[in-house]
Amino acid sequence: MKPLVSIIMPSYNAERYIAQSIESVLAQTYQNWELLITDDGSTDKSVEIIRNYCNNDNRINLLVSDKNQGIAKTRNLSIARAKGRFVAFLDNDDLWLPEKLERQVGFMLDNEYGFTYTSYKLIDYQGVDKNKTIRTAGVLDYKKYLRNTIIGCGTVIIDIDIVGYFTMPMNDTSDDMALWLNILRKGFKAYPIEEVLHKYRVKKHSASSNKIKAASDVWRVYREDERLSWLKAACCFSCYAFNAIKKRLF
Protein backbone atom coordinates (compact mmCIF):
# COMPACT_ATOMS: atom_id res chain seq x y z
CA MET A 1 0.00 0.00 0.00
CA LYS A 2 1.21 3.50 -0.81
CA PRO A 3 2.34 5.63 2.19
CA LEU A 4 -0.21 7.96 3.77
CA VAL A 5 0.20 11.68 3.03
CA SER A 6 -1.03 14.13 5.68
CA ILE A 7 -2.08 17.41 4.08
CA ILE A 8 -1.94 20.45 6.38
CA MET A 9 -4.48 23.16 5.53
CA PRO A 10 -5.20 26.24 7.67
CA SER A 11 -8.54 27.97 7.18
CA TYR A 12 -9.65 31.48 8.00
CA ASN A 13 -12.57 33.29 6.32
CA ALA A 14 -11.92 31.31 3.16
CA GLU A 15 -15.47 30.73 1.91
CA ARG A 16 -14.61 32.14 -1.51
CA TYR A 17 -11.75 29.76 -2.27
CA ILE A 18 -11.61 26.78 0.07
CA ALA A 19 -13.94 24.54 -1.95
CA GLN A 20 -11.60 24.90 -4.94
CA SER A 21 -8.60 24.00 -2.78
CA ILE A 22 -10.32 20.92 -1.36
CA GLU A 23 -11.47 19.88 -4.83
CA SER A 24 -7.85 20.01 -6.02
CA VAL A 25 -7.01 17.48 -3.28
CA LEU A 26 -9.96 15.26 -4.17
CA ALA A 27 -8.76 15.30 -7.78
CA GLN A 28 -5.34 13.84 -6.90
CA THR A 29 -4.34 10.69 -8.76
CA TYR A 30 -2.62 9.61 -5.53
CA GLN A 31 -5.50 8.75 -3.23
CA ASN A 32 -3.94 7.63 0.08
CA TRP A 33 -4.10 10.95 1.89
CA GLU A 34 -5.75 12.66 4.84
CA LEU A 35 -6.68 16.34 4.70
CA LEU A 36 -6.30 17.97 8.12
CA ILE A 37 -8.02 21.35 8.20
CA THR A 38 -7.91 23.60 11.24
CA ASP A 39 -10.24 26.60 11.09
CA ASP A 40 -8.84 29.61 12.91
CA GLY A 41 -12.08 31.17 14.17
CA SER A 42 -13.69 32.04 10.82
CA THR A 43 -16.69 34.37 10.87
CA ASP A 44 -17.92 33.47 7.38
CA LYS A 45 -19.26 30.17 5.97
CA SER A 46 -15.88 28.42 5.79
CA VAL A 47 -16.70 25.87 8.52
CA GLU A 48 -20.06 25.01 6.93
CA ILE A 49 -18.39 24.40 3.56
CA ILE A 50 -15.66 22.24 5.08
CA ARG A 51 -18.13 20.19 7.12
CA ASN A 52 -20.07 19.36 3.97
CA TYR A 53 -16.88 17.87 2.52
CA CYS A 54 -16.16 16.01 5.77
CA ASN A 55 -19.60 14.41 5.62
CA ASN A 56 -18.88 13.08 2.13
CA ASP A 57 -15.27 11.92 2.58
CA ASN A 58 -13.86 10.54 5.83
CA ARG A 59 -10.33 11.41 4.73
CA ILE A 60 -11.13 15.05 5.47
CA ASN A 61 -10.83 16.04 9.14
CA LEU A 62 -11.83 19.41 10.60
CA LEU A 63 -10.83 21.03 13.88
CA VAL A 64 -12.46 24.37 14.72
CA SER A 65 -10.72 26.89 16.98
CA ASP A 66 -12.97 29.15 19.02
CA LYS A 67 -10.58 32.08 18.62
CA ASN A 68 -8.09 33.35 16.08
CA GLN A 69 -4.58 32.13 16.93
CA GLY A 70 -2.58 32.82 13.75
CA ILE A 71 -1.46 30.61 10.91
CA ALA A 72 1.56 29.02 12.60
CA LYS A 73 -0.47 27.79 15.59
CA THR A 74 -3.26 26.72 13.24
CA ARG A 75 -0.87 24.64 11.13
CA ASN A 76 0.61 23.07 14.27
CA LEU A 77 -2.83 21.95 15.43
CA SER A 78 -3.13 20.03 12.16
CA ILE A 79 0.42 18.68 12.33
CA ALA A 80 -0.29 17.30 15.81
CA ARG A 81 -3.10 15.18 14.31
CA ALA A 82 -1.09 13.94 11.33
CA LYS A 83 -0.77 10.17 10.92
CA GLY A 84 1.09 10.07 7.61
CA ARG A 85 4.69 9.30 6.78
CA PHE A 86 4.62 12.27 4.40
CA VAL A 87 3.48 15.79 5.33
CA ALA A 88 2.36 18.22 2.63
CA PHE A 89 1.09 21.79 2.86
CA LEU A 90 -1.74 23.51 1.03
CA ASP A 91 -3.22 26.90 1.89
CA ASN A 92 -6.98 27.42 1.75
CA ASP A 93 -6.85 29.44 -1.46
CA ASP A 94 -4.16 27.63 -3.46
CA LEU A 95 -4.49 24.72 -5.87
CA TRP A 96 -2.63 21.52 -6.68
CA LEU A 97 -2.40 19.96 -10.11
CA PRO A 98 -3.90 16.43 -10.17
CA GLU A 99 -0.58 14.56 -10.29
CA LYS A 100 1.11 16.60 -7.57
CA LEU A 101 1.20 13.96 -4.85
CA GLU A 102 1.84 11.03 -7.18
CA ARG A 103 4.81 12.69 -8.91
CA GLN A 104 6.36 14.13 -5.77
CA VAL A 105 5.93 11.18 -3.42
CA GLY A 106 7.20 8.83 -6.13
CA PHE A 107 10.24 11.07 -6.66
CA MET A 108 10.98 11.01 -2.94
CA LEU A 109 10.58 7.27 -2.57
CA ASP A 110 12.72 6.53 -5.62
CA ASN A 111 15.56 8.73 -4.37
CA GLU A 112 15.12 8.47 -0.58
CA TYR A 113 14.74 12.25 -0.26
CA GLY A 114 13.30 13.70 2.94
CA PHE A 115 12.47 17.23 1.74
CA THR A 116 11.34 18.29 -1.73
CA TYR A 117 9.77 21.31 -3.40
CA THR A 118 8.49 22.13 -6.89
CA SER A 119 8.03 24.95 -9.35
CA TYR A 120 4.69 26.75 -9.21
CA LYS A 121 2.50 29.17 -11.16
CA LEU A 122 0.91 32.40 -9.99
CA ILE A 123 -2.82 32.94 -10.43
CA ASP A 124 -4.83 36.03 -9.53
CA TYR A 125 -7.62 36.21 -6.96
CA GLN A 126 -10.11 35.06 -9.61
CA GLY A 127 -7.98 32.06 -10.53
CA VAL A 128 -6.75 33.47 -13.82
CA ASP A 129 -3.23 32.47 -14.82
CA LYS A 130 -0.84 35.42 -14.46
CA ASN A 131 1.59 33.85 -16.95
CA LYS A 132 4.29 33.77 -14.31
CA THR A 133 6.11 30.63 -13.18
CA ILE A 134 8.37 30.53 -10.13
CA ARG A 135 11.08 28.01 -10.98
CA THR A 136 13.03 25.94 -8.48
CA ALA A 137 16.59 27.01 -7.69
CA GLY A 138 18.26 23.61 -7.68
CA VAL A 139 19.27 21.63 -4.62
CA LEU A 140 19.19 23.94 -1.60
CA ASP A 141 21.20 23.55 1.58
CA TYR A 142 21.09 25.84 4.60
CA LYS A 143 23.53 28.45 3.27
CA LYS A 144 21.90 28.64 -0.17
CA TYR A 145 18.40 28.97 1.23
CA LEU A 146 19.41 31.83 3.52
CA ARG A 147 20.08 33.84 0.36
CA ASN A 148 17.17 32.65 -1.77
CA THR A 149 13.87 31.91 -0.03
CA ILE A 150 12.43 30.43 -3.23
CA ILE A 151 10.56 27.51 -1.65
CA GLY A 152 6.78 27.84 -1.92
CA CYS A 153 4.99 26.39 1.11
CA GLY A 154 2.34 24.65 -0.98
CA THR A 155 4.99 22.89 -3.05
CA VAL A 156 6.73 21.18 -0.11
CA ILE A 157 6.47 17.56 1.01
CA ILE A 158 8.48 16.24 3.99
CA ASP A 159 9.17 12.59 4.81
CA ILE A 160 8.85 12.25 8.59
CA ASP A 161 10.72 8.94 8.54
CA ILE A 162 13.81 10.77 7.27
CA VAL A 163 13.53 14.31 8.66
CA GLY A 164 11.76 13.54 11.94
CA TYR A 165 8.83 15.21 13.67
CA PHE A 166 8.58 19.00 13.42
CA THR A 167 6.35 21.95 14.27
CA MET A 168 6.01 25.37 12.69
CA PRO A 169 7.93 28.20 14.42
CA MET A 170 5.65 30.94 15.77
CA ASN A 171 6.13 33.47 12.98
CA ASP A 172 2.91 34.17 11.11
CA THR A 173 4.30 35.52 7.84
CA SER A 174 7.55 33.55 7.76
CA ASP A 175 6.72 30.37 9.69
CA ASP A 176 7.38 28.24 6.63
CA MET A 177 10.73 29.92 5.94
CA ALA A 178 11.76 29.40 9.57
CA LEU A 179 10.77 25.72 9.38
CA TRP A 180 12.73 25.10 6.19
CA LEU A 181 15.78 26.67 7.85
CA ASN A 182 15.31 24.48 10.92
CA ILE A 183 15.34 21.38 8.73
CA LEU A 184 18.18 22.48 6.47
CA ARG A 185 20.32 23.50 9.46
CA LYS A 186 20.32 19.85 10.52
CA GLY A 187 22.12 18.92 7.31
CA PHE A 188 19.16 17.96 5.13
CA LYS A 189 18.74 19.38 1.65
CA ALA A 190 15.67 20.50 -0.29
CA TYR A 191 15.53 18.65 -3.60
CA PRO A 192 13.69 20.24 -6.53
CA ILE A 193 11.12 19.04 -9.01
CA GLU A 194 11.20 21.46 -11.92
CA GLU A 195 7.69 20.54 -13.00
CA VAL A 196 4.88 22.94 -12.05
CA LEU A 197 2.58 21.08 -9.64
CA HIS A 198 1.10 23.95 -7.61
CA LYS A 199 -0.81 27.17 -8.24
CA TYR A 200 -0.32 30.05 -5.82
CA ARG A 201 -3.12 32.61 -5.60
CA VAL A 202 -1.98 36.21 -5.34
CA LYS A 203 -4.65 38.18 -3.49
CA LYS A 204 -4.90 41.89 -2.90
CA HIS A 205 -5.23 41.79 0.87
CA SER A 206 -3.34 38.73 2.14
CA ALA A 207 -0.83 38.76 5.04
CA SER A 208 1.99 37.89 2.67
CA SER A 209 1.06 40.82 0.40
CA ASN A 210 2.11 43.19 3.20
CA LYS A 211 5.66 43.39 1.93
CA ILE A 212 6.97 45.61 4.71
CA LYS A 213 5.77 43.26 7.46
CA ALA A 214 6.95 40.20 5.52
CA ALA A 215 10.40 41.72 5.04
CA SER A 216 10.51 42.65 8.73
CA ASP A 217 9.70 39.07 9.70
CA VAL A 218 12.40 37.71 7.39
CA TRP A 219 14.90 40.03 9.06
CA ARG A 220 13.72 38.80 12.47
CA VAL A 221 14.23 35.18 11.37
CA TYR A 222 17.80 36.02 10.37
CA ARG A 223 18.66 37.90 13.55
CA GLU A 224 16.60 36.17 16.26
CA ASP A 225 15.91 32.63 15.02
CA GLU A 226 19.15 32.05 13.11
CA ARG A 227 21.21 34.42 15.29
CA LEU A 228 23.18 35.78 12.37
CA SER A 229 25.49 38.73 12.93
CA TRP A 230 24.18 42.08 11.70
CA LEU A 231 26.59 41.98 8.75
CA LYS A 232 25.72 38.39 7.79
CA ALA A 233 22.01 39.11 8.17
CA ALA A 234 22.32 42.23 6.00
CA CYS A 235 24.09 40.23 3.30
CA CYS A 236 21.48 37.49 3.35
CA PHE A 237 18.65 40.02 3.42
CA SER A 238 20.05 41.81 0.38
CA CYS A 239 20.14 38.51 -1.52
CA TYR A 240 16.63 37.67 -0.29
CA ALA A 241 15.29 41.04 -1.47
CA PHE A 242 16.99 40.74 -4.86
CA ASN A 243 15.65 37.24 -5.44
CA ALA A 244 12.17 38.18 -4.20
CA ILE A 245 12.02 41.02 -6.74
CA LYS A 246 13.57 38.87 -9.46
CA LYS A 247 11.07 36.02 -9.11
CA ARG A 248 8.14 38.44 -9.39
CA LEU A 249 9.44 40.48 -12.31
CA PHE A 250 11.32 38.07 -14.57
N, C-alpha and C positions, 0 to 999 in steps of 0.2 A: 504493500500500500504506500502511496506517495505521502511524504511528510506533511503534517498539518502546518498551515501558515496562519498566524494570528495577525489580523489587520487592525491597526490602531487608528481609530477615527474620533477626533474631538468634534463636538457639535455645540454651536451657539447661534441662535437666531438665524438658522440656515434654511428656513422653509423654501426659499426660492431655488436652492441648488441641491439640497441633500439627496433628493430622490434620484437625480441624475448620477450623483457620486455612487450611491448604493447600486443603482442599475449597472454601472460600469464594473462593479464587483460581481454581481450576479451573472454578467456576461463573460466572465473569465473561462477560458478553456480548461484551466486548472481548477478543479472543483473542491479539493480538500482544504477548505479554509474556514475560519471563524472570523466574523466581523464584530469587533468589540467597540461599541459606541458609548461614549460618556457624554451626556448632555450637561453643559455648564450653566444651568439655570436659565434656559431660554424663556423668553416671554412671548414668542410667536407660536406657530403650529408645528415646530420642528419635532417635538416629542410625539405628537399625534401621528405624524408622517412615519417616523421611525417605528413606532409600535405596530403600525399596519404591516410593515415589512417583517417585523419580528413574528407576528402572528402567522405569516405565510412561509417563513423559512427559519427553522430552529438553529441555523448557523449564525443568525444575527442576534446579538445580545446587547441589551440597552441598560445602562445605569444612569439614573437621573440625579444630579446634584441639586440640593435645595437652595444653593447660593452660588454666585459666580466666583470661581477660584483661579481663573487664568488657564491658559492653554497647557502649560507645563504640568501643572497638577492634574488637569483633566486627562492628559495623555498617560500620566503615571497610574491613574485609577484604572485605565484600560490595560496597561502593561501588567499590573498586579493580577489581572484575571486571565492573562494569556496562558494557553496550554500548548501552544505550538512550538516546534523546533525552530521555525523561522518566524521573524517578526517583520512586518511591513507597515508602512505608514501611508495614510491617505487622508487629506483634509476634506472637510465637508462640502467643498465647492470645486474640487479638482476631479479629474477623470483619468482612468486607466484605459489603455488599449486592451482588447480582449486577450491577447497572448502575453500580457505582462508577467503574470506569475509563472506561467509555464516556461517561458524563455529564461527568466531570471533565476528561478529555482533550479532549473535544469543546468544552467551555466555554473551555478554555485556547487551543485552536487558533482558535476563532471570534473571540476577543478579544485574542489575542497577549499573554496573561498568562504570566509566568514562575513564579509562586508562588501556589498556591491552597490553600484548606482548606475543610472542610465541617462541618456540624453532625454530632453523633453521639449515640448512645444508650448508656446504661450497662446492663450485664447483670451478674448475680452470677456466682460461681465455677462454678455449675451451668449457666449460660447462660440463666437466667430473667430476663426483662425487669424492670428495677427501676423502670419507669415514670418515668424521668428522662432528659430530653434536654438536652444541652449545645449551646446555640445559638451560631452565629457572632456576632461582635461588629462586623460591618461591615468595611470596608476598613481594614487595619491598616498603619501606617507604623512606623518605629522608635520614636518617642516614645510612640505609643499602645500598642504591644506591651510596652514597659517596664512599663506600669501594669496590663496585663491579659493575662496569659499564657494566653489562652483556646485557643490552637491545639493540637489533639490530634495527636500524631505520626502516628497511623495514618490521619489524614484528609488529610495533605499530599501534593501532587505538585509537583515542581519541573521546569521545562524547562531543561535544561542549555544549550541553544542560546541562551537569553536570560540566565540567571543565571550561567552558567559552572560549571566544576568546583568541587567542595567536598568537605570531609571533616568528620566530626563532631568537635567539641572534646572533649577528654578529661575529661568530667564525667559520671559514670555515673548520676546521677539527673536531671540537667538538661542533658544533651548536646544534646537536641533544642531546648530553649529557647535555648541558647547559639548553635546553628546558625542558628535563625530570626533572632536578633539580628544575627549576622554578615551575613546576606543583606540584612536590612532596613536596616542601617547604610550599605550601599552605595547606598541610594536606591530599592531595589525596594519594592514593596508586596505584602502578602498579600491576595488577593481571595477573598471568601467565596462558597460555595454553601450556601444556607440548608437545602437538602434533606439529610436524614439518610442517609448512605451508609456509615457505619461503626458497629460495635458494640464498645465498650470494656469489657473484663471486669475487674470490681473483685474482686480476690482478697484474702484475709485476710492473707497473708504475703508480699506483693510488695515490692520495693525502694521503689516509689513510695508504698506505704502507710505507710512510715515518715515521718510528716509532719515530725518534728523535723529529720531528716537532709535531707529534701527542701527544707525552708525554709532550712536552713543553706547548702545548695548554691545556692539561688536568690540568697541574700545574697552568696555568694562570686562568682557571675556578675556581679552589680551592681558589686561593689567591685574585683575582680581582673580579670575579663575586660573589663568595660565601663568600668572606672576612673572610676566615678561618685564624687563627693564623698560624705562620710558623710551630709550632709543630703539630697542628691538621692537617694542610695540608700535612706535611711530613708523618704522620701516615696514612692518607687516600691514599696518593700517593703510599705508600709501599703496601697497600692492593690492590690498583688498578693494580699495576705492577705485583704482584703475581697472581692475578686472570686473568689478560690478558695473561700471560705466560701459566697458567694452562689450560685455555680454548682452547689454540692453540695446546698444547702438549698432553693433556690427554683426 
